Amino acid sequence: MSNVYVITGGSGGMGKAIAELVGKKGTVLLADVNEERLEQTKEELAGKGITDVEYQTVDITDAENVRKLAEKAKSLGTLKGLVHTAGLSPTMADSKRITQVNLVGTGIVLNEFLPLAEAGTVAVCISSMSGHMAPKEGPYKTVLKNPLADNVVIETMEQFAQGNPGAAYSLSKLGVILIVEDQAWAWGQKGARIVSLSPGTINTPMGRQEASQQKEMKVLLDNTPLQREGEPKEIATVVDFLISDQASYITGTDILVDGGTTANMRKIQAGQDN
Ligand SMILES: NC(=O)c1ccc[n+]([C@@H]2O[C@H](COP(=O)([O-])OP(=O)(O)OC[C@H]3O[C@@H](n4cnc5c(N)ncnc54)[C@H](O)[C@@H]3O)[C@@H](O)[C@H]2O)c1
């Protein structure tokens, strides 16, 4: 049986870069909303020598869709890695849809894939440095950790986001970090690991869209110690490490890959000059 690596958001900027590395280890199953873009990604990967690639269209907010994706993964072999990159940024949708995709979608993906986890399986969920900007111990914590607990999660989170897509994004990404912490026990019971990774500003279609439409992004970039945005490959190499046996004692935690932006923004907000 082949080792299978599922990548949600598989035709996105990070998804593709991750597929390029992970595709050297086994079968890649790309999942995204648009069939044409998936086909195109498969061709691009073939041009780079990655040929063991399957794909399936999926909307991660639809549990039935995600169940079918998990079934397809199971039919291909042993689930070695689940890399969940699918998400929407603040300029892409309204606050409710952002919560639905980034928070509830993450809950659904993990819920449907946990049954496939076994010793050696690793799940990596892409959060964001924005998730580090919302206070972790806020009144929303219980709701964020349990996005499938009831059908009023979207309405409840809306009370905190107040219709602001940026706030919904930040809270949904804090949710990803909290869900991963919370689920480490369940995945650990199977000998599996689960980690979140929080990128800073990355040069992908999403990153470029946010940079061109949100002036706050320039402030973040200007205050980034490494003085540049990150490249998708710089996220992919960390994911590649996290799903490898080299990272065998890392679970239930978040890894910030942001060029130092979060640390420096905290310093500035505390009123300290550089
Ligand atoms: N680019 C950045 O600067 C940045 C920074 C921090 C975090 N992130 C996070 O990284 C992840 C990957 O982002 P990216 O930069 O590659 O963006 P991207 O827009 O290039 O890729 C995201 C992919 O997710 C897919 N997607 C969206 N909604 C979906 C749904 N309902 N079902 C299935 N697929 C869906 C999109 O079609 C797209 O291909 C996202 O979760 C994003 O929030 C990005």
The ligand as an SDF file (V2000), in Angstrom:
LIG
                    3D

 44 48  0  0  0  0  0  0  0  0999 V2000
   -0.6030   33.7680    2.0380 N   0  0  0  0  0  0  0  0  0  0  0  0
   -0.4940   34.2900    3.2280 C   0  0  0  0  0  0  0  0  0  0  0  0
    0.0770   35.3640    3.3830 O   0  0  0  0  0  0  0  0  0  0  0  0
   -1.0470   33.5590    4.4210 C   0  0  0  0  0  0  0  0  0  0  0  0
   -0.6610   34.0240    5.6940 C   0  0  0  0  0  0  0  0  0  0  0  0
   -1.1350   33.3540    6.8310 C   0  0  0  0  0  0  0  0  0  0  0  0
   -1.9500   32.2350    6.6810 C   0  0  0  0  0  0  0  0  0  0  0  0
   -2.3170   31.8140    5.4300 N   0  0  0  0  0  0  0  0  0  0  0  0
   -3.1590   30.6250    5.3610 C   0  0  0  0  0  0  0  0  0  0  0  0
   -2.5160   29.6670    4.5670 O   0  0  0  0  0  0  0  0  0  0  0  0
   -3.4740   28.8080    3.9300 C   0  0  0  0  0  0  0  0  0  0  0  0
   -3.1310   28.6790    2.4600 C   0  0  0  0  0  0  0  0  0  0  0  0
   -3.2120   29.9550    1.8740 O   0  0  0  0  0  0  0  0  0  0  0  0
   -2.5680   30.3420    0.4540 P   0  0  0  0  0  0  0  0  0  0  0  0
   -1.7690   31.5500    0.6970 O   0  0  0  0  0  0  0  0  0  0  0  0
   -1.9870   29.1580   -0.1850 O   0  0  0  0  0  0  0  0  0  0  0  0
   -3.8990   30.8400   -0.2740 O   0  0  0  0  0  0  0  0  0  0  0  0
   -4.5540   30.4240   -1.6680 P   0  0  0  0  0  0  0  0  0  0  0  0
   -5.7480   31.2860   -1.8150 O   0  0  0  0  0  0  0  0  0  0  0  0
   -3.5150   30.4440   -2.7290 O   0  0  0  0  0  0  0  0  0  0  0  0
   -4.9930   28.9090   -1.4030 O   0  0  0  0  0  0  0  0  0  0  0  0
   -6.0880   28.5650   -0.5870 C   0  0  0  0  0  0  0  0  0  0  0  0
   -6.8630   27.4790   -1.3000 C   0  0  0  0  0  0  0  0  0  0  0  0
   -7.9760   27.0900   -0.4720 O   0  0  0  0  0  0  0  0  0  0  0  0
   -9.0320   26.7870   -1.3460 C   0  0  0  0  0  0  0  0  0  0  0  0
  -10.3210   26.8540   -0.6580 N   0  0  0  0  0  0  0  0  0  0  0  0
  -10.9550   27.9660   -0.2100 C   0  0  0  0  0  0  0  0  0  0  0  0
  -12.1500   27.6390    0.3140 N   0  0  0  0  0  0  0  0  0  0  0  0
  -12.2770   26.2910    0.1830 C   0  0  0  0  0  0  0  0  0  0  0  0
  -13.3020   25.3780    0.5240 C   0  0  0  0  0  0  0  0  0  0  0  0
  -14.4460   25.7570    1.0870 N   0  0  0  0  0  0  0  0  0  0  0  0
  -13.0970   24.0650    0.2600 N   0  0  0  0  0  0  0  0  0  0  0  0
  -11.9360   23.6620   -0.3210 C   0  0  0  0  0  0  0  0  0  0  0  0
  -10.9340   24.4850   -0.6710 N   0  0  0  0  0  0  0  0  0  0  0  0
  -11.1110   25.7920   -0.4250 C   0  0  0  0  0  0  0  0  0  0  0  0
   -8.9280   27.8310   -2.4450 C   0  0  0  0  0  0  0  0  0  0  0  0
   -9.6450   27.4510   -3.6090 O   0  0  0  0  0  0  0  0  0  0  0  0
   -7.4360   27.9530   -2.6410 C   0  0  0  0  0  0  0  0  0  0  0  0
   -6.9650   27.1290   -3.6860 O   0  0  0  0  0  0  0  0  0  0  0  0
   -4.8380   29.4500    4.2190 C   0  0  0  0  0  0  0  0  0  0  0  0
   -5.4800   28.7260    5.2400 O   0  0  0  0  0  0  0  0  0  0  0  0
   -4.4870   30.8480    4.6840 C   0  0  0  0  0  0  0  0  0  0  0  0
   -5.4610   31.3890    5.5480 O   0  0  0  0  0  0  0  0  0  0  0  0
   -1.8870   32.4460    4.3090 C   0  0  0  0  0  0  0  0  0  0  0  0
  1  2  1  0
  2  3  2  0
  2  4  1  0
  4  5  1  0
  4 44  2  0
  5  6  2  0
  6  7  1  0
  7  8  2  0
  8  9  1  0
  8 44  1  0
  9 10  1  0
  9 42  1  0
 10 11  1  0
 11 12  1  0
 11 40  1  0
 12 13  1  0
 13 14  1  0
 14 15  2  0
 14 16  1  0
 14 17  1  0
 17 18  1  0
 18 19  2  0
 18 20  1  0
 18 21  1  0
 21 22  1  0
 22 23  1  0
 23 24  1  0
 23 38  1  0
 24 25  1  0
 25 26  1  0
 25 36  1  0
 26 27  1  0
 26 35  1  0
 27 28  2  0
 28 29  1  0
 29 30  1  0
 29 35  2  0
 30 31  1  0
 30 32  2  0
 32 33  1  0
 33 34  2  0
 34 35  1  0
 36 37  1  0
 36 38  1  0
 38 39  1  0
 40 41  1  0
 40 42  1  0
 42 43  1  0
M  CHG  2   8   1  16  -1
M  END
$$$$
